[in-house]
Amino acid sequence: MKIEALTDTISLKRPLEGGNEEQLKTVRQVLADVRAKGDAAVKAYSKKWDGIALDHLRVTEQEIKEAVASLDSQLVQDLTEAASNIRLYHEQQKRNGYQLNLANGSWLGQRILPIASVGLYVPGGSAAYPSSVLMNVIPAQVAGVERIVLATPCNKDGKLPAAVLTAASILGIEEIYKMGGAQAIGALAYGTETIQAVDKITGPGNIFVALAKREVFGEVAIDMIAGPSEIAIIADESAYADEIAADLLSQAEHDAMACPILVTTSEHLAENVQTQVEEQLQSLPRMAIAKQSVENFGRIYIAESMQQAIQAINQLAPEHLEIVTADAQKVSEQIQNAGAIFLGRYSSEPVGDYFAGTNHVLPTNSTARFASGLNVDDFIKKTSVVYYTEKTWAENAPKIARLARLEGLEGHARAVESRGWGKGEE
């Protein structure tokens, strides 16, 4: 990893999820085919791109049972405990509606209702992600979503990873489809002969999934356009170089375009981390991917002060932020922009990825400036309610009519006046 002196801002070419014209053209063609041909198009693209000839899209009950039985019992226990932690955390996010009582018996209110149906995309391909099942499904369940659908690519043998199906089984999810890529997003958005369309799609995926989600937005809701993973670490001389290097590589192994960044006030730590990254890369199973990430997007910045480091991080707005300093909590209080924050030596990013309970579906590409990680609010809708009594209406109708006419909307004014006040008057 290259070491640089930190300027006022972190200057780093970051991978964007805009896609190129050829990719966008491909996605639009896939979506059009799925809309027109349904199941046949989904199966055709699975065969074309994944080399898999599927005879059925929906996972059977027997396939789920076999998957659960094949997984080590300790892993089943671990997934179950992780699910409990995630549920506990997200239960705290539940909202209640309210009624605001006004004079004369009038009132205003808000109703909190769950979205009726959601499609949750779980990435596959080079790895299996049962944790993504937990992170997407549990907030939806806490919100009260009635129909939860999973879509995920299958392996070359036409089966889904046992861990993914086990995670779904632990949560009681039975509507699961073997499909990935843009064709999966199209099927969830438009529906097919087998799949009923959903109201919202959540979950990360590759560039084709990201572009497809962007294209169907408006016909259905989406959570976010997720980019390659990012980790930024603020560390001082109290940090251990081998641990910091391991944390940087934990995200570098995700994707060749992942961004691992260290900002430190210690030149000594910077040099040692650089050495440790090179050494640890050699034994990493996903070395080829991680090496590209480190070489293309990895950086170590030396800051003149902790305040300068904090300022740079707020500008960067990373997906994941670890703070490994002597006063980590105090530093965290000055962080305004980060998808998730991990405090201290023992709170490395994978703790949040898998087990602590916080959600790992997070905003990328600096969108933490205005966006939040996946949460219960993503699976609800809010409906306002107004109740005016006759007396309240009579007191306020002239004001409402005047405001309507101020905007040139005579019909609005007449609608409020039609109830009695001003009726028949010139």
Disulfide bonds with the S-S distance in Angstrom:
none
